[in-house]
Amino acid sequence: QVQLVESGGGLVQAGGSLRLSCAASGRTFSSSTMGWFRQAPGKEREFVAAISRSGGSIFYADSVKGRSTISRDNAKNMVYLQMNSLKPEDTADYYCAARSSVYEGIWSNSYDYPDWGQGTQVTVSS
């Protein structure tokens, strides 16, 4: 099991940037696929990005592709989401999630991730 704590959210103007961080604790971080999801008020939780255990495989949702970069530092037990050119529709609570994997897998369904952080709020003003 991995314990996750997100940080880095806040209020930013449209066109601005934010870097979300997720600190993980537990022995299985380096063998876990990590994902970022978001949930806007009144909407379902949606996939944002995922990175495989070594960082060799990465996948983005179309809504953030080209504007966001997911990365990880297994030595520091950290995963990051750099978001640029933010839009008001990016406003949501952002969650970090983990799934233990024995290979370089990528998952985009929230049901595939058993471990979740508490979320960090991102608000993009127009």
C-alpha positions as CSV (number, residue, x, y, z in Angstrom):
1,Q,0.0,0.0,0.0
2,V,1.1,3.5,-0.8
3,Q,0.1,6.6,1.2
4,L,-0.2,9.8,-1.0
5,V,-0.3,13.5,-0.2
6,E,-0.8,16.1,-2.9
7,S,0.3,19.7,-2.9
8,G,0.8,22.6,-5.2
9,G,-2.8,23.5,-6.1
10,G,-4.1,27.1,-5.9
11,L,-5.7,29.9,-7.8
12,V,-4.1,30.9,-11.1
13,Q,-5.2,33.0,-14.1
14,A,-6.0,31.5,-17.4
15,G,-2.8,30.9,-19.3
16,G,-0.8,30.4,-16.2
17,S,1.0,27.3,-14.9
18,L,1.0,25.2,-11.8
19,R,3.1,22.2,-10.7
20,L,1.3,19.7,-8.6
21,S,3.3,17.3,-6.4
22,C,2.5,14.0,-4.8
23,A,4.6,12.7,-2.0
24,A,4.4,8.9,-1.5
25,S,5.3,6.8,1.5
26,G,5.5,3.1,1.6
27,R,7.8,0.4,0.2
28,T,6.0,-0.1,-3.1
29,F,6.3,3.3,-4.7
30,S,9.0,2.4,-7.2
31,S,6.9,-0.6,-8.3
32,S,3.7,1.4,-8.7
33,T,2.1,3.0,-11.7
34,M,1.1,6.5,-10.7
35,G,-1.8,8.5,-12.1
36,W,-3.3,11.9,-11.8
37,F,-7.1,12.3,-11.9
38,R,-9.3,15.3,-11.4
39,Q,-12.9,16.0,-10.4
40,A,-14.8,19.2,-11.1
41,P,-17.9,20.1,-9.1
42,G,-20.9,18.1,-10.3
43,K,-18.8,16.0,-12.6
44,E,-17.3,12.5,-12.5
45,R,-13.7,11.9,-11.7
46,E,-11.6,11.9,-14.9
47,F,-8.2,10.7,-15.9
48,V,-5.5,13.3,-16.5
49,A,-2.2,11.4,-16.9
50,A,-0.3,8.3,-15.8
51,I,3.3,7.2,-15.6
52,S,4.7,3.7,-15.4
53,R,6.9,2.5,-12.5
54,S,10.2,3.4,-14.2
55,G,8.8,6.4,-16.1
56,G,9.3,4.7,-19.4
57,S,5.6,4.8,-20.4
58,I,3.4,7.9,-20.1
59,F,-0.1,8.5,-21.2
60,Y,-2.2,11.7,-21.2
61,A,-5.8,12.5,-21.6
62,D,-6.6,14.4,-24.8
63,S,-7.8,17.4,-22.7
64,V,-4.3,18.0,-21.3
65,K,-2.0,16.6,-23.9
66,G,0.5,19.1,-25.0
67,R,-0.1,21.3,-22.0
68,S,0.9,19.0,-19.2
69,T,3.9,16.9,-18.2
70,I,3.8,14.0,-15.7
71,S,7.1,12.9,-14.1
72,R,8.4,11.0,-11.2
73,D,11.5,10.7,-9.0
74,N,11.7,7.3,-7.5
75,A,14.6,8.3,-5.3
76,K,12.4,10.9,-3.6
77,N,9.1,9.0,-3.8
78,M,7.6,11.9,-5.7
79,V,5.4,12.3,-8.7
80,Y,4.7,15.6,-10.4
81,L,2.2,17.1,-12.8
82,Q,3.3,20.3,-14.6
83,M,0.4,22.1,-16.1
84,N,0.8,25.0,-18.5
85,S,-1.6,27.1,-20.5
86,L,-4.2,26.5,-17.9
87,K,-7.9,27.0,-18.9
88,P,-10.9,27.7,-16.7
89,E,-12.1,24.2,-17.6
90,D,-9.1,22.8,-15.8
91,T,-10.6,23.9,-12.5
92,A,-11.0,20.8,-10.3
93,D,-9.8,18.9,-7.4
94,Y,-6.7,16.9,-8.5
95,Y,-5.9,13.5,-7.1
96,C,-2.8,11.4,-7.1
97,A,-3.3,7.6,-7.3
98,A,-1.1,4.5,-7.2
99,R,-1.4,1.0,-8.4
100,S,1.2,-1.7,-7.7
101,S,2.4,-3.3,-10.9
102,V,4.9,-6.0,-11.8
103,Y,5.5,-4.6,-15.2
104,E,5.5,-1.2,-17.1
105,G,1.7,-0.9,-17.2
106,I,-0.4,2.2,-17.7
107,W,-4.0,2.5,-16.6
108,S,-6.5,5.3,-17.2
109,N,-9.5,4.0,-15.3
110,S,-9.9,5.2,-11.7
111,Y,-11.2,1.8,-10.7
112,D,-7.7,0.4,-11.4
113,Y,-6.1,2.4,-8.7
114,P,-6.5,1.3,-5.1
115,D,-4.5,4.0,-3.4
116,W,-5.5,7.7,-3.4
117,G,-4.5,11.0,-1.9
118,Q,-6.8,13.5,-0.4
119,G,-6.6,15.9,-3.4
120,T,-5.5,19.4,-4.0
121,Q,-7.7,22.1,-5.5
122,V,-6.9,24.0,-8.7
123,T,-8.9,27.0,-9.7
124,V,-8.3,28.8,-13.0
125,S,-9.8,32.2,-13.3
126,S,-10.8,33.6,-16.7
